[in-house]
Structures are given as C-alpha cells and as structure tokens.
Amino acid sequence: MALPKRRQSKTRGKKRRTHYKPAEVNYSDCPQCGSTKLPHRTCQNCGYYKGRPVISTSD
C-alpha cells in the first residue's frame, strides 16, 4: 500500500475542503401560533410540538 512521502500541511488540507459547507437551515411555521421554528423542534413561542403542549411558556 502506498504511503505519502511527506505530511500535508494543515493549510493544504483546509484548501481542499473549502467546498464542504453546511446546508442552509430550513425554517418552518408553527401550526399552533404561526411563528417560525426549526423543524422537528418544540416551538419556543408557544411550547407546542405535534399539536400537544410540551413545555409551559407562562410568564
């Protein structure tokens, strides 16, 4: 099995990985209150998830 003759520098390795970027985050609307939230997460505004109250948001 072939081995590299010299170790690649950190900069050279990072240059190769410049195109690996995280995908843009998709937001969805909460069906309960209509505010934007991350998908598959509890709504921080009303505390509902899948139509059920999960956390209390009373002040």
C-alpha positions as CSV (number, residue, x, y, z in Angstrom):
1,M,0.0,0.0,0.0
2,A,1.4,3.4,-1.0
3,L,2.2,5.9,1.7
4,P,2.7,9.7,1.3
5,K,6.3,10.8,1.2
6,R,5.6,14.0,3.2
7,R,2.9,15.1,5.5
8,Q,0.4,17.6,4.0
9,S,0.2,20.9,5.9
10,K,-2.9,21.9,7.7
11,T,-3.4,24.8,5.2
12,R,-3.3,22.5,2.2
13,G,-5.8,20.1,3.7
14,K,-8.1,23.1,4.5
15,K,-7.8,24.4,0.9
16,R,-9.1,21.0,-0.3
17,R,-12.1,21.2,2.0
18,T,-13.3,24.8,1.1
19,H,-16.3,23.5,-0.8
20,Y,-17.7,21.4,2.1
21,K,-20.2,23.9,3.5
22,P,-23.2,23.1,5.8
23,A,-26.6,23.3,4.2
24,E,-28.8,26.3,4.8
25,V,-31.1,25.8,7.7
26,N,-34.8,25.4,6.7
27,Y,-37.3,27.0,9.0
28,S,-41.0,26.0,9.2
29,D,-44.1,27.8,10.6
30,C,-45.6,26.6,13.8
31,P,-49.1,25.3,13.1
32,Q,-50.2,26.5,16.6
33,C,-49.1,30.1,16.7
34,G,-47.6,30.8,13.2
35,S,-44.1,31.8,14.4
36,T,-41.0,30.4,12.6
37,K,-39.3,27.5,14.2
38,L,-36.8,24.8,13.4
39,P,-38.4,21.6,12.1
40,H,-38.8,18.7,14.5
41,R,-38.3,21.0,17.5
42,T,-40.6,22.4,20.1
43,C,-41.9,25.9,19.3
44,Q,-40.1,28.4,21.7
45,N,-43.0,30.8,21.4
46,C,-46.0,28.6,22.4
47,G,-44.3,25.4,23.6
48,Y,-46.2,23.1,21.4
49,Y,-44.9,20.1,19.4
50,K,-47.1,17.9,17.1
51,G,-50.2,19.7,18.4
52,R,-49.5,18.9,22.1
53,P,-48.2,21.3,24.8
54,V,-44.7,20.1,25.7
55,I,-43.2,23.0,27.7
56,S,-45.0,25.7,29.6
57,T,-44.3,29.2,28.4
58,S,-46.3,31.1,31.1
59,D,-44.5,34.1,32.5
